[in-house]
Amino acid sequence: MEQAYINDINLKSSFFARLTEERHTVNGLTDGVVYVVSEENEEAEAAIRKVKEALSSSMFRKTWVTDYSCDFMPKDIAISSDTQMGKLIAEDHNLVMPLIAPDNNAHIYLVGKIDNLMFLDSAVSFLTVDADLIISSVISHALSNVSPETIEAVLTGLSEQEVERLFIKSSYSTFRRKTDDIHFRGNHAANPISVIGDTAVETERRFRSGELTYQERTKMLSKLPNIIKRRKSDDPQVRAKADEEYQELMGVLSKREIYKMLDSLLLSTKPSVTKNITSEVTDREAMGRKTAYQIVLSKREKNRKPYNFHDDYAYWLFIKEKDGTLHPVKMQKASMTIYVLSLIEKVTKDRNNYIVDVKKNHKAYIEANRRLFDNKEEEAEKSYNGLKINRENQQGKLGECYSDIEFALQTTFKNLKEDYSPFLANRQFPLTITKEKIELPETFLSLKIH
């Protein structure tokens, strides 16, 4: 089987790190975590804590393929001195970041060396940029090379036997993204979907603008196994048509969804594991029905110290576990108002796959904003006007609010056991948790959502 030559990537961290490929996975290490080989002293603990905080609050989190973190190398991890990584650690390399390249059978590691932990945050920044580059460079093409029989069986959840090799072949040299387009901390990056083709880029634009609906996306996703099968056809016309449809499909999937789909397919090689990828990755309705969490809007308590909400928030938003444990969800005021409109719609009307149009709900926005923050009507009106959506087809600052909503949910769910996706509501994606998963005070249930 031909594999992607990821060693050809021009790593931004190459001045202090190198990529190693190991035949066997080092058990006990989590992909995407930068492990520091060091004594657990005060200086090292402070450096790692600083990096963790920076990663969890990074403005670029919503663009990452997977989540990243930093920690001490566990003392009970056994790394053979005969491996490339073991030899580098013996030579005082002190940073190890495990990664999965979805179209590569081996497990790969970024292994680096810094002389002073005061530079740990900068080193981790370079490593996360490289990690995203490596994964983004192969995920979409790796998916296209999955055996159609494998993906069809896994998508329908019918196969319980061990799945054979997932990836038929791929040629990294034909689709490798130009690393010169990637800049430190992601300040400027080429559109990752551009490696698929112009049709994918155009479809992504249409989906983001609302020209393609969420319902149309769902129909497109159901065709994935058939599209992949037709891409292997001996008929060039059939292949060409399937390639076009495949590009369109990639345009409505996020990098994170593609990566998680591939990750699940990799897990499905274990004999005991059967994965329904549609339900677990792209079927947000199924995820919403299955979630173990609730979202709760509750009146402000006297003691705000456990959660540190701002003083002028009359209501607080939480993710609630089955045992009653509360995890705060912190958004800006306009973002929280918009999000609560979606919660109200789900509880009071529960329309299928409904995306709340903020512009059509001026009155509801004003009333929700007044109650959420004890605002006077003129203050709530000022908040609405600040969105700048009064003109025809003008989106104003809605994009910023939707990004804030997603970032808030990502931050809250980062230590929980599920994906935040069914709790997300924005211009493209409707809220898909069931109304039973939402707790709202009575005062909000009287608001009318159009």
N, C-alpha and C positions, 0 to 999 in steps of 0.2 A: 504494500500500500504506500502510495506516494504521500508525503507529509509536507506541511508548511515549514519552510526554513526560517523559523523565527529568529535564529541567530543572526540573520542578515539585517535585522532592524537596527537602525542607528539610535541607540539608547541615549537619552539625555543624561542618564546617570553614569555613563561609561567612564567618567573621570574618577569615580570611586567605587563602582560596582560592575559586576559582570553577570551574565545569564548562564546558569548551569542546568543541565538536563540529567535527571536521575532515573534509572530504570525502576526503582521502587520508591513509593511514597513514604515520607517520614511521618509515621503515625503520631497524632497528637498536635499537629500544627494546622492552623486554619488558614485557608486561602485568603489573601488580601490583608493579612496582618503582618506588620513589620516587627520581627522579633529581635530584641536587643540582647546580645550575648554579653552579660555584665553581672558583676556582683550587685545585689539589691541594696545599694547604699542610698543616702539621701539625695545626692546629686543626680543619680540615674533615675530615681523615682520622680523627682521634680521634672526632669527632661521628658520622660514618658508621659507624665500627666499633662504637661503643656501640649504635647503633640496630640494626645487623645482629645483634648478640649478643642484644639484648632480644627481637627478633622470633623468633629461632630457639629461644629458651627460654621463650617466652610460654605461659602456662597456657591461653590461649584458642586456640592453634593448631588444636586438634582441632575447633573449631567454625567455622573459616574455610572459605569456599567454595574459595579458591585460596591459594597461598602468596604471601607478601609479602616484599620485601627493600628495600634502599636502596643507592645507589651514586652515583658521580660521573656527570654527563652526559658521554657519550663526546665527545671533541673532534672526531671526524669526522662527527658527526650534522648533517645539513643541515635546518634548519627555516626555511621561507620567512617573510620579514618581512611578507608579505601575509596570513598566516593569523592567526587570533585568538591562537593560542599564541605565534607569533612576535612579535606586537605586545606581548603581556604580558611576554615575556622582555625585550624592549627597554625596558620600563618597570620593570625590575629584579625581576620575579617570578623566583624562583630554585628552585622545586620543581615538578617535572613527574611526574605519575603516569598512565601510559596504562592504559586499561581497555577491555574489550569488553563491551558490553551485548548479550546474546544475541539480543534481538529488534530491534536497531537496526542499520541498514546502515552508518551512519557509525561512525568510530572516535572514542572520546571520551577526554578527558584532564582530570584534576584539576590545575589550575595554581595554585600558591600563592606567597606571599611572606612570608619571615620576615627580620627585620633582624639576628638573632644566631643563629648555629648552635648555641649552647648550648641553644636551645629546639627543636632538630631532633627529638628523641625524642618530645616532646609533639605536635609538628605531625604526625609520621608516625602517631601513635596516632589522631588525629582522621581522617586521610586513609584509614587502613585500615578504620575503622568505617564511613565513608561508602562506601568501595569495596564492602564486603560488603553494605551496605544496597542499593546500586544493583543489584548482581548478583542478590541474593536477591529483590528486588522483582519481577524479571521472568523468572527462569529457568524456573520450572515452567509459567507461562502461555505463554512463548515455545515451549516444547516442545510444548504442546498445539496450537499453531498451525502447526507444521511440516506441510507437505504430506504426506498419508498415502502418496502414491506415492513421494515422496522418501525418507521414513524407511524404508519397506518395502524399497526398493531398496538403501539404504545398509546397513540392518541385515543383509541377506542377502549383502552384498558382491558383488552382481551387476552393478552399474552402473559403467561406466568412462567414460562421456561426462560432459560438464559438466552438473551439476545446476542446474536453474533456481532461481528465487527460493525460499528455504526457508520464509519466513514469510508466510502468506496475509494475515492481518490480526490486529491485537491492539489493545486499547483500554486504555491504561495507567490511565486515570482510574477504570476499574471494578474494578481489583484492586490499586491502589497500597497498600502497607502503611503504616500510621500511623507516621511517623517519631518521634512523641513516645514510642513504646514502646522506642526504642533509646537506650541510655545509654553514656557514655564508657567505652572499653575493654571493652565488652560485659558489664559487671557485671549488667545486667538487659536482657534482650531478649525480644521476643515470639517465640513459636514460629514460625519461617519458614514451616512447612508449613501454618500456620493460614490463609494467604491462599488455599489451595486449597479448604478446606471442612472441616466437622466430620468427615466420613467419613475424610478423609486423616489428621486428627489421631488419631482412634480407631484406625485401622489402624496408624499409627506406634506407638501405645501397645501394641497387641497384639503387634506384631513385637518391640518392645523387651522385653516381658515373657515372650516365648517362646510365647505362645498361637498365633502364626503361625510356622511353622517355616521354616528356610532353604530347604528343598526346595519349600515352597509359594511362597515368594518367587520362586524360579527359574521355576516354572510361570507365575506372574503376569507376569513380565518377557517371556516368550515371546509374550504376547498383545498387547504394546504396539502394533505396527503395525495390527492389526485394530481395536483400541480407538479409535485415532486416526481410522481410516477411518470407523467408525460414528459418531463425534462430528460428522461432516460430513453425516450422513444427512438427507434431507428429512422423515423420519418422526420426530416429536417423541418418541415412546415409545422408539424405538431410540436417539435422542440421549441421552435421560434415563438409560437403562440404561448406555450407554457412559460418560457423565459419572460415574456412580457407580463404575464399574470403574476409570476413570482416577484418581479420588480415592484409591481403594484402592491402586493402583499407586504413586502418588506417596508414599504413606505408608511404603512399604518401600524407597524410594530415599533416599540421603543427598543433601544439597545438592551435595556435591562430585561425586557420580556424575552428577547432572543437569547440572551445569555442564560437566563433561568431555564428556558426550554431545553437548551443544549445540556445544561448541567443535569437536568432531570433525565435526559436521554442517556447521559453517561452513567448515572446511578442505575438505570434500568438494566445494565449489563449484569447486575447482581441477580442470581437466580431467584431470590426470595422477594424481590421488589417488583411491583407492578405500578406503573405511573400513568395516571390520566393527565397528560400534559395540558390539554385544553382546560380542564377544571382548575388545575393548580397554577397555571401561568397566565393564560389569556382569557379564560372565562371568568370575568369579574363577577358575574351574577352568582355563579357557583361558589366563588370565594366568599361573597357576601352572605350567602346562606349558611356556610360552614363556620364562619368566624366565631371564635370563642370570646371575642371582646364586644363591648358596647361603647357607644359614645354618649356622654352625659353633659348636659348644660345645667349647672346648678347655681343657685343664688350665692353670692359672695358670703364667706364666713368672716367672723371677727378676726380670727387668727390666720393671716395670709402667709406666715413664715414658712410652713412646710412646702408651699408651692411657689411663693414669690411672684404672684401676679401683681400687675400695677395697681395702685390704689384706686384709680378711676374706672376699674372694671367692676360693674355691678353684678355680672355673672361670669362664672368660670367654666372652661371647657375641659373635659377629661376623657381619656380612654379608661374604661373600667374593666377589670378582670372578674372572673367568676366569683372569686373570694372577696370581692369588694375593693381590692386595691385600686387606687386611682393614680393615673399618670397624666400630668398636666399637658395640654396642647396650647401652645402660646403663639398667637397670631397678632398682627397689627389690627387696629380697630376696623378699618374698611374691609380687610380680608375676612375677619371673623363675622362681620355683618353679612357679607356675601355667602359665606359658608353656612351660616345659620338659616338663610333663606332656603338652601337646598335641604337642610334637615327638616324644616317646617313642611316643605312640599312633600317630602317622603312620608312624614307622619300623617299629614292631613289629607293628601290626595293619592299618594303612592302610584303615580303614573309610571308605566313601564319605560325604563331607560330615558327618563325625562331630564333634560338639561335646562336649568332655570335661566331665563334671559333677564339679566339685571336691569337692562334698559326698560323692559316692560313692567318691572316691579318697583318703580320709583316709590310709590306710597308704602309698600311693604318694607323697603329698605329704610325709609325714614323712621317708621314705627319700630322696626327691629333695633336700629341704631340707638334710638332714644331709650329703649328699655335695657339694652345691653350695657350702656355706659351712663345712664341717668342724664342723658343730654336733653337740652331744650330743642324745640323744633328747628330753630335757626341753626343750631350747631349740627344737627343731623343733616339738614339741607346742605350745609357747607361741606360735610363729609361726602355726600352724594355728588355734588358739583365738582369736588376734587377728583372724581374718577374720570371726568372729561369725556363722557360718552353721549353727550346730548345731540351731536350731529349725526346725520345719516351714515350708517355703516362705520361709525368711528368707535374703535375699541378702547381708546383712551388708556387709562392705567389698569385696566382689567388684567392684562397679562402679568403685571407686577403682583397684583393681589393673588392670582391663581398660583404663581410661583411661591409666594409666601405661604399659601395654604399647603402646598405640597411639601415645602421645606419643614413646616411645623409638624406635619404628620410623619415625615421621615425621621425627624429628631425624636419624636415620641416613641415610634415603633422600633428604633434602632436596637433596643435591648429586649424587645418582645419576640414572641415565637412565630409571628406571622408577617406577611407583607401588608403594607398599608393600602394597597391598591383599591379595595372595595370601599374604603372610607374617603377616597379622593373624589372631589367634584370640581370640574373646571370647564373650559370651553369645549373640550373634546370628549370628556369622560363624565357620565352621570354617576351620581352616588348609587352604589349597588348593594349596600347592606340592607337588610330588611328593616321595616319600620319597628319591629320588635326589639331591634338592637339600638334604638334611639330613645333617650330619656330627655324630654323637654318640659320646662315649667308650663303650667296652664296658661299663663299670660301670653305665651308665644303662639299658642294653638289657634287663637282667634284671627291671626293675620292671614290675609288672602293672597295666595301666590298664583299668578297667571302663567 
